[in-house]
Amino acid sequence: MTRKFLILSLFLLNAGPAGTQIPKPGATINRVQADYQGKRVKARQLSVQSEIPMSVEEVWTKVQTPALLEFVAKGMIRFNPMDEGFPEKWEAGKTYSTRMRIWGILPFGGIHYLKIEKIDESKYQIATHEWDNRAKIWKHEITLKDLGDGRTHYEDTIVIYGSGLTGLITRFARRFYIHRQKRWQIVAEEGID
């Protein structure tokens, strides 16, 4: 293992909650089986959910944009899109590639590929299939539910497999998705486009 990766590992194992006062979203991790290169592998399923004080239509419009992803990831992951970069709006069936830097400094996973598998307007769902050198499987689904009164139930469900690093990657992902959902609260409170 590289020195940077060991430092990151120690940070993730000992890190406390982020320094914001926004309520912590609920998170669960379960052991699951996943298919990887024709084999069944031991993976993890992470689910992070919260309530966003915005209408489901507003959340749905924003969640379909890479600009929103970059805003909610800010502070934990910086994306450096490759080729033509990210579009203004995600497109189903397209695959995008990016390099990621944790905290804007540490490179992680080499080139990260993000394929938009599904954008379902009727169910308010977006599903991606992602992968890189470390995270062999990163299947992410965003599901929104209208709670009425300008409130939306927001859920990220991610299936993760990274060989011997699955547990560590999942702990990082838990922290990352909690961070993202806290940043959604800022989007709602400040009316960020």
Accessible surface in RSA format (square Angstrom, percent):
REM  Atomic radii and reference values for relative SASA: ProtOr
REM  Chains: A
REM  Algorithm: Lee & Richards
REM  Probe-radius: 1.40
REM  Slices: 20
REM RES _ NUM      All-atoms   Total-Side   Main-Chain    Non-polar    All polar
REM                ABS   REL    ABS   REL    ABS   REL    ABS   REL    ABS   REL
RES MET A   1   163.80  84.8  82.06  54.3  81.74 194.6  94.00  79.9  69.80  92.5
RES THR A   2    79.42  56.5  72.39  73.4   7.03  16.7  73.82  99.2   5.59   8.5
RES ARG A   3   189.04  79.4 179.75  91.6   9.29  22.1  68.23  93.3 120.81  73.2
RES LYS A   4   112.68  55.0 111.61  68.5   1.07   2.5  73.10  65.8  39.58  42.2
RES PHE A   5    11.47   5.7   8.59   5.3   2.88   7.5  11.07   6.7   0.40   1.1
RES LEU A   6    89.57  49.9  89.54  64.1   0.02   0.1  89.54  62.9   0.02   0.1
RES ILE A   7    92.48  52.6  90.74  67.6   1.74   4.2  91.39  65.8   1.09   3.0
RES LEU A   8     7.17   4.0   6.41   4.6   0.76   1.9   7.17   5.0   0.00   0.0
RES SER A   9    13.88  11.7  13.88  18.5   0.00   0.0  12.95  27.6   0.93   1.3
RES LEU A  10   111.39  62.0 110.64  79.2   0.74   1.9 110.98  77.9   0.40   1.1
RES PHE A  11    82.62  41.3  74.81  46.3   7.81  20.3  81.82  49.6   0.80   2.3
RES LEU A  12    17.08   9.5   2.56   1.8  14.53  36.5   2.56   1.8  14.53  39.1
RES LEU A  13    99.59  55.5  69.05  49.4  30.55  76.8  70.66  49.6  28.94  77.9
RES ASN A  14   119.18  82.2  87.49  84.5  31.69  76.3  33.16  79.8  86.02  83.1
RES ALA A  15    33.70  31.0   1.40   2.2  32.30  73.5   8.15  11.5  25.56  67.7
RES GLY A  16    42.27  52.1   0.00   N/A  42.27  52.1  29.62  81.3  12.65  28.3
RES PRO A  17   108.35  79.0  80.10  73.0  28.25 102.7  89.29  73.7  19.06 118.5
RES ALA A  18    42.98  39.5  27.66  42.7  15.32  34.9  33.50  47.2   9.49  25.1
RES GLY A  19    84.45 104.1   0.00   N/A  84.45 104.1  44.19 121.3  40.26  90.2
RES THR A  20    55.22  39.3  36.61  37.1  18.60  44.3  32.70  43.9  22.52  34.0
RES GLN A  21   172.40  96.4 144.24 105.4  28.16  67.1  68.17 145.1 104.24  79.1
RES ILE A  22    28.18  16.0  20.49  15.3   7.69  18.5  22.76  16.4   5.42  14.7
RES PRO A  23   111.45  81.2  95.14  86.7  16.31  59.3 106.20  87.7   5.26  32.7
RES LYS A  24   111.71  54.5  83.79  51.4  27.92  66.5  51.73  46.6  59.98  63.9
RES PRO A  25    10.93   8.0   2.06   1.9   8.87  32.2   6.63   5.5   4.30  26.7
RES GLY A  26    41.78  51.5   0.00   N/A  41.78  51.5  35.94  98.6   5.83  13.1
RES ALA A  27    28.13  25.9   0.19   0.3  27.94  63.6   0.90   1.3  27.23  72.1
RES THR A  28    77.20  54.9  71.42  72.4   5.78  13.8  70.06  94.1   7.14  10.8
RES ILE A  29    66.95  38.1  38.67  28.8  28.28  68.2  38.67  27.8  28.28  76.7
RES ASN A  30    80.71  55.7  76.43  73.9   4.28  10.3  18.88  45.4  61.83  59.8
RES ARG A  31   186.07  78.1 159.83  81.5  26.24  62.5  66.09  90.3 119.97  72.7
RES VAL A  32    42.38  27.9  31.52  28.5  10.86  26.2  40.30  35.0   2.08   5.7
RES GLN A  33    94.95  53.1  74.96  54.8  19.99  47.6  36.07  76.8  58.88  44.7
RES ALA A  34    11.85  10.9   7.35  11.3   4.50  10.2  11.85  16.7   0.00   0.0
RES ASP A  35    99.48  69.7  79.21  78.8  20.26  47.9  30.60  72.0  68.87  68.7
RES TYR A  36    55.53  25.9  52.46  29.8   3.07   8.0  39.47  29.7  16.06  19.8
RES GLN A  37   146.50  81.9 105.09  76.8  41.41  98.6  47.60 101.3  98.90  75.0
RES GLY A  38    84.47 104.2   0.00   N/A  84.47 104.2  42.55 116.8  41.92  93.9
RES LYS A  39   145.32  70.9 139.15  85.4   6.17  14.7  88.55  79.7  56.78  60.5
RES ARG A  40   147.11  61.8 119.82  61.1  27.29  65.0  60.74  83.0  86.36  52.3
RES VAL A  41    19.23  12.7  14.49  13.1   4.74  11.4  19.23  16.7   0.00   0.0
RES LYS A  42   156.63  76.4 149.47  91.7   7.16  17.0  92.09  82.9  64.54  68.7
RES ALA A  43     0.21   0.2   0.00   0.0   0.21   0.5   0.00   0.0   0.21   0.6
RES ARG A  44    40.91  17.2  40.91  20.9   0.00   0.0   1.07   1.5  39.84  24.1
RES GLN A  45    56.23  31.4  55.76  40.8   0.47   1.1   0.08   0.2  56.16  42.6
RES LEU A  46     0.00   0.0   0.00   0.0   0.00   0.0   0.00   0.0   0.00   0.0
RES SER A  47    11.96  10.1  11.40  15.2   0.55   1.3  10.45  22.3   1.50   2.1
RES VAL A  48     0.00   0.0   0.00   0.0   0.00   0.0   0.00   0.0   0.00   0.0
RES GLN A  49    65.23  36.5  62.15  45.4   3.08   7.3  15.10  32.1  50.13  38.0
RES SER A  50    19.13  16.2   8.25  11.0  10.88  25.1  19.13  40.7   0.00   0.0
RES GLU A  51    80.97  46.5  68.23  51.6  12.74  30.3  23.83  46.1  57.13  46.6
RES ILE A  52     0.00   0.0   0.00   0.0   0.00   0.0   0.00   0.0   0.00   0.0
RES PRO A  53    71.34  52.0  53.76  49.0  17.58  63.9  53.84  44.4  17.50 108.8
RES MET A  54    13.03   6.7   9.44   6.2   3.60   8.6  13.03  11.1   0.00   0.0
RES SER A  55    31.14  26.3  29.18  38.9   1.96   4.5  26.02  55.4   5.12   7.2
RES VAL A  56     1.41   0.9   1.00   0.9   0.41   1.0   1.00   0.9   0.41   1.1
RES GLU A  57   101.52  58.3  98.41  74.4   3.11   7.4  59.82 115.7  41.69  34.0
RES GLU A  58    88.38  50.7  82.71  62.6   5.67  13.5  35.08  67.8  53.30  43.5
RES VAL A  59     0.00   0.0   0.00   0.0   0.00   0.0   0.00   0.0   0.00   0.0
RES TRP A  60    14.52   5.8  14.52   7.0   0.00   0.0  14.31   7.6   0.20   0.3
RES THR A  61    89.51  63.7  85.95  87.1   3.57   8.5  63.14  84.8  26.37  39.9
RES LYS A  62    29.50  14.4  27.11  16.6   2.39   5.7  17.42  15.7  12.08  12.9
RES VAL A  63     8.28   5.4   2.76   2.5   5.51  13.3   2.76   2.4   5.51  15.0
RES GLN A  64     6.95   3.9   6.95   5.1   0.00   0.0   0.18   0.4   6.77   5.1
RES THR A  65    34.61  24.6  34.05  34.5   0.55   1.3  29.54  39.7   5.07   7.7
RES PRO A  66     4.22   3.1   4.22   3.9   0.00   0.0   4.22   3.5   0.00   0.0
RES ALA A  67    68.28  62.8  57.01  88.0  11.28  25.6  60.11  84.6   8.18  21.7
RES LEU A  68    17.52   9.8  13.21   9.5   4.31  10.8  16.87  11.8   0.66   1.8
RES LEU A  69    19.50  10.9  18.40  13.2   1.10   2.8  19.31  13.6   0.18   0.5
RES GLU A  70    73.05  41.9  65.01  49.2   8.03  19.1  25.66  49.6  47.38  38.7
RES PHE A  71    49.78  24.9  44.57  27.6   5.21  13.5  49.19  29.8   0.58   1.7
RES VAL A  72     0.07   0.0   0.07   0.1   0.00   0.0   0.07   0.1   0.00   0.0
RES ALA A  73     0.00   0.0   0.00   0.0   0.00   0.0   0.00   0.0   0.00   0.0
RES LYS A  74   135.05  65.9 129.02  79.2   6.04  14.4  75.99  68.4  59.06  62.9
RES GLY A  75    54.67  67.4   0.00   N/A  54.67  67.4  35.51  97.5  19.15  42.9
RES MET A  76    10.00   5.2   9.74   6.4   0.26   0.6   6.78   5.8   3.21   4.3
RES ILE A  77    13.19   7.5   8.54   6.4   4.65  11.2   9.85   7.1   3.34   9.1
RES ARG A  78   118.69  49.8 115.21  58.7   3.48   8.3  60.90  83.2  57.79  35.0
RES PHE A  79    22.63  11.3  11.07   6.9  11.56  30.1  11.07   6.7  11.56  33.1
RES ASN A  80    54.25  37.4  50.33  48.6   3.93   9.5  24.41  58.7  29.84  28.8
RES PRO A  81    48.86  35.6  25.85  23.6  23.01  83.6  25.85  21.3  23.01 143.0
RES MET A  82    58.08  30.1  47.99  31.8  10.09  24.0  54.47  46.3   3.61   4.8
RES ASP A  83   132.73  93.0  80.40  80.0  52.33 123.7  35.01  82.4  97.72  97.5
RES GLU A  84   174.60 100.2 137.29 103.9  37.31  88.8  68.18 131.9 106.42  86.9
RES GLY A  85    27.24  33.6   0.00   N/A  27.24  33.6  15.17  41.6  12.07  27.0
RES PHE A  86    34.95  17.5   8.30   5.1  26.65  69.3   8.35   5.1  26.60  76.1
RES PRO A  87    36.14  26.3  17.60  16.0  18.54  67.4  31.43  26.0   4.71  29.3
RES GLU A  88   164.47  94.4 146.11 110.5  18.36  43.7  65.60 126.9  98.86  80.7
RES LYS A  89   106.84  52.1 104.08  63.9   2.76   6.6  59.66  53.7  47.17  50.2
RES TRP A  90    17.61   7.1  12.95   6.3   4.66  10.9   4.28   2.3  13.33  21.6
RES GLU A  91    83.39  47.9  79.58  60.2   3.81   9.1  30.25  58.5  53.14  43.4
RES ALA A  92    60.96  56.1  35.35  54.6  25.61  58.3  35.65  50.2  25.31  67.0
RES GLY A  93    53.39  65.8   0.00   N/A  53.39  65.8  29.33  80.5  24.06  53.9
RES LYS A  94   102.36  49.9 100.27  61.5   2.09   5.0  47.67  42.9  54.68  58.2
RES THR A  95    69.36  49.3  38.47  39.0  30.89  73.6  27.10  36.4  42.27  63.9
RES TYR A  96    25.51  11.9  21.20  12.1   4.30  11.2  25.16  18.9   0.34   0.4
RES SER A  97    15.43  13.0  10.35  13.8   5.08  11.7   5.80  12.3   9.64  13.5
RES THR A  98     0.84   0.6   0.84   0.8   0.00   0.0   0.84   1.1   0.00   0.0
RES ARG A  99   114.14  47.9 114.14  58.2   0.00   0.0  41.17  56.3  72.97  44.2
RES MET A 100    17.82   9.2  15.79  10.4   2.04   4.8  10.43   8.9   7.39   9.8
RES ARG A 101    80.32  33.7  80.32  40.9   0.00   0.0   5.03   6.9  75.28  45.6
RES ILE A 102     1.67   1.0   1.67   1.2   0.00   0.0   1.67   1.2   0.00   0.0
RES TRP A 103    75.53  30.3  56.66  27.4  18.87  44.3  52.18  27.8  23.35  37.9
RES GLY A 104    23.07  28.5   0.00   N/A  23.07  28.5  10.91  29.9  12.16  27.2
RES ILE A 105   124.59  70.9 116.01  86.4   8.57  20.7 119.64  86.2   4.95  13.4
RES LEU A 106    28.84  16.1  28.83  20.6   0.02   0.0  28.84  20.3   0.00   0.0
RES PRO A 107    72.43  52.8  53.55  48.8  18.88  68.6  53.85  44.5  18.58 115.5
RES PHE A 108    23.31  11.7  20.09  12.4   3.23   8.4  22.96  13.9   0.35   1.0
RES GLY A 109     7.62   9.4   0.00   N/A   7.62   9.4   1.86   5.1   5.76  12.9
RES GLY A 110    28.93  35.7   0.00   N/A  28.93  35.7  19.79  54.3   9.14  20.5
RES ILE A 111    48.05  27.3  42.67  31.8   5.37  12.9  42.67  30.7   5.37  14.6
RES HIS A 112     6.28   3.4   6.28   4.4   0.00   0.0   4.23   4.4   2.05   2.4
RES TYR A 113    74.30  34.7  74.30  42.3   0.00   0.0  44.43  33.4  29.86  36.8
RES LEU A 114    12.66   7.0  12.66   9.1   0.00   0.0  12.66   8.9   0.00   0.0
RES LYS A 115    75.25  36.7  75.25  46.2   0.00   0.0  21.13  19.0  54.13  57.7
RES ILE A 116     1.52   0.9   1.52   1.1   0.00   0.0   1.52   1.1   0.00   0.0
RES GLU A 117    78.20  44.9  50.44  38.2  27.75  66.1  17.11  33.1  61.08  49.9
RES LYS A 118    75.11  36.6  71.92  44.1   3.19   7.6  48.97  44.1  26.14  27.8
RES ILE A 119    39.34  22.4  15.43  11.5  23.90  57.6  15.43  11.1  23.90  64.9
RES ASP A 120    32.57  22.8  27.21  27.1   5.36  12.7  10.23  24.1  22.34  22.3
RES GLU A 121   104.64  60.1  94.48  71.5  10.16  24.2  40.77  78.9  63.87  52.1
RES SER A 122   100.10  84.6  61.97  82.7  38.13  87.8  58.86 125.3  41.24  57.8
RES LYS A 123   130.10  63.5 117.98  72.4  12.12  28.9  68.28  61.5  61.82  65.9
RES TYR A 124    53.51  25.0  53.51  30.4   0.00   0.0  29.84  22.4  23.66  29.2
RES GLN A 125    29.42  16.5  29.42  21.5   0.00   0.0   0.00   0.0  29.42  22.3
RES ILE A 126     5.44   3.1   4.86   3.6   0.59   1.4   4.86   3.5   0.59   1.6
RES ALA A 127    13.86  12.7  13.86  21.4   0.00   0.0  13.86  19.5   0.00   0.0
RES THR A 128    12.46   8.9  10.46  10.6   2.00   4.8  10.46  14.0   2.00   3.0
RES HIS A 129    51.00  27.9  51.00  35.4   0.00   0.0  34.37  35.4  16.63  19.4
RES GLU A 130    12.18   7.0  12.18   9.2   0.00   0.0   0.00   0.0  12.18   9.9
RES TRP A 131    82.05  32.9  82.05  39.7   0.00   0.0  65.36  34.9  16.69  27.1
RES ASP A 132    10.90   7.6   0.71   0.7  10.19  24.1   4.95  11.6   5.95   5.9
RES ASN A 133   105.57  72.8  94.64  91.5  10.93  26.3  22.90  55.1  82.67  79.9
RES ARG A 134    79.63  33.4  76.54  39.0   3.08   7.3   3.93   5.4  75.70  45.9
RES ALA A 135     1.18   1.1   1.18   1.8   0.00   0.0   1.18   1.7   0.00   0.0
RES LYS A 136    65.94  32.2  58.09  35.6   7.85  18.7  27.13  24.4  38.81  41.3
RES ILE A 137     7.18   4.1   7.18   5.4   0.00   0.0   7.18   5.2   0.00   0.0
RES TRP A 138    23.35   9.4  23.35  11.3   0.00   0.0  21.43  11.4   1.92   3.1
RES LYS A 139    88.04  43.0  85.04  52.2   3.00   7.1  58.67  52.8  29.38  31.3
RES HIS A 140    10.79   5.9   8.27   5.7   2.52   6.4   2.02   2.1   8.77  10.2
RES GLU A 141    57.69  33.1  57.09  43.2   0.60   1.4  12.89  24.9  44.80  36.6
RES ILE A 142    13.25   7.5  13.25   9.9   0.00   0.0  13.25   9.5   0.00   0.0
RES THR A 143    23.92  17.0  23.91  24.2   0.01   0.0  17.27  23.2   6.65  10.1
RES LEU A 144     3.41   1.9   0.00   0.0   3.41   8.6   0.00   0.0   3.41   9.2
RES LYS A 145   116.64  56.9 112.92  69.3   3.72   8.9  68.59  61.7  48.05  51.2
RES ASP A 146    88.08  61.7  58.88  58.6  29.20  69.0  19.09  44.9  68.98  68.8
RES LEU A 147    70.05  39.0  47.82  34.2  22.23  55.9  53.72  37.7  16.33  43.9
RES GLY A 148    31.80  39.2   0.00   N/A  31.80  39.2  30.70  84.3   1.10   2.5
RES ASP A 149   137.93  96.6  95.17  94.7  42.76 101.1  35.82  84.3 102.11 101.8
RES GLY A 150    39.16  48.3   0.00   N/A  39.16  48.3  23.67  65.0  15.49  34.7
RES ARG A 151    81.07  34.0  81.05  41.3   0.02   0.0  29.30  40.0  51.77  31.4
RES THR A 152     0.00   0.0   0.00   0.0   0.00   0.0   0.00   0.0   0.00   0.0
RES HIS A 153    39.34  21.5  39.34  27.3   0.00   0.0  20.06  20.7  19.27  22.4
RES TYR A 154     0.87   0.4   0.87   0.5   0.00   0.0   0.32   0.2   0.56   0.7
RES GLU A 155    37.56  21.6  37.33  28.2   0.23   0.5   3.17   6.1  34.38  28.1
RES ASP A 156     0.09   0.1   0.09   0.1   0.00   0.0   0.00   0.0   0.09   0.1
RES THR A 157    35.48  25.2  34.06  34.5   1.42   3.4  23.68  31.8  11.80  17.8
RES ILE A 158     0.05   0.0   0.00   0.0   0.05   0.1   0.05   0.0   0.00   0.0
RES VAL A 159    31.00  20.4  31.00  28.1   0.00   0.0  31.00  26.9   0.00   0.0
RES ILE A 160     0.00   0.0   0.00   0.0   0.00   0.0   0.00   0.0   0.00   0.0
RES TYR A 161    29.59  13.8  29.59  16.8   0.00   0.0   7.18   5.4  22.41  27.6
RES GLY A 162     1.93   2.4   0.00   N/A   1.93   2.4   0.00   0.0   1.93   4.3
RES SER A 163    65.88  55.7  52.33  69.8  13.55  31.2  21.71  46.2  44.16  61.9
RES GLY A 164    79.43  98.0   0.00   N/A  79.43  98.0  44.19 121.3  35.24  78.9
RES LEU A 165    33.45  18.6  33.00  23.6   0.45   1.1  33.45  23.5   0.00   0.0
RES THR A 166     7.21   5.1   6.94   7.0   0.28   0.7   6.78   9.1   0.43   0.7
RES GLY A 167    20.88  25.7   0.00   N/A  20.88  25.7  14.98  41.1   5.90  13.2
RES LEU A 168    19.71  11.0  17.18  12.3   2.52   6.3  17.18  12.1   2.52   6.8
RES ILE A 169     4.71   2.7   2.65   2.0   2.06   5.0   4.71   3.4   0.00   0.0
RES THR A 170     2.93   2.1   2.93   3.0   0.00   0.0   2.93   3.9   0.00   0.0
RES ARG A 171   105.64  44.4  99.89  50.9   5.75  13.7  46.17  63.1  59.47  36.0
RES PHE A 172    14.26   7.1  14.26   8.8   0.00   0.0  14.26   8.6   0.00   0.0
RES ALA A 173     0.00   0.0   0.00   0.0   0.00   0.0   0.00   0.0   0.00   0.0
RES ARG A 174    80.52  33.8  80.52  41.0   0.00   0.0  12.84  17.5  67.68  41.0
RES ARG A 175    56.58  23.8  53.24  27.1   3.33   7.9  27.29  37.3  29.29  17.8
RES PHE A 176     7.31   3.7   7.31   4.5   0.00   0.0   7.31   4.4   0.00   0.0
RES TYR A 177     4.04   1.9   4.04   2.3   0.00   0.0   0.00   0.0   4.04   5.0
RES ILE A 178     9.86   5.6   9.86   7.3   0.00   0.0   9.86   7.1   0.00   0.0
RES HIS A 179    28.60  15.6  27.15  18.9   1.44   3.7  20.56  21.2   8.04   9.4
RES ARG A 180    15.24   6.4  15.24   7.8   0.00   0.0   0.36   0.5  14.88   9.0
RES GLN A 181     0.28   0.2   0.00   0.0   0.28   0.7   0.00   0.0   0.28   0.2
RES LYS A 182    12.22   6.0  11.93   7.3   0.29   0.7   4.98   4.5   7.24   7.7
RES ARG A 183    40.35  16.9  40.31  20.5   0.04   0.1   7.70  10.5  32.65  19.8
RES TRP A 184     0.47   0.2   0.47   0.2   0.00   0.0   0.32   0.2   0.15   0.2
RES GLN A 185    23.85  13.3  23.85  17.4   0.00   0.0   5.74  12.2  18.11  13.7
RES ILE A 186    41.53  23.6  41.38  30.8   0.16   0.4  41.53  29.9   0.00   0.0
RES VAL A 187     0.48   0.3   0.25   0.2   0.22   0.5   0.25   0.2   0.22   0.6
RES ALA A 188    20.69  19.0   0.31   0.5  20.38  46.4   1.35   1.9  19.35  51.3
RES GLU A 189   127.49  73.2  87.32  66.1  40.17  95.6  40.16  77.7  87.33  71.3
RES GLU A 190   122.33  70.2  89.65  67.8  32.68  77.8  36.16  70.0  86.17  70.4
RES GLY A 191    56.85  70.1   0.00   N/A  56.85  70.1  34.07  93.5  22.78  51.0
RES ILE A 192    48.35  27.5  43.17  32.2   5.18  12.5  48.01  34.6   0.34   0.9
RES ASP A 193   158.35 110.9 104.76 104.3  53.59 126.7  55.32 130.2 103.03 102.7
END  Absolute sums over single chains surface
CHAIN  1 A    10171.0       7980.5       2190.6       5421.3       4749.7
END  Absolute sums over all chains
TOTAL         10171.0       7980.5       2190.6       5421.3       4749.7
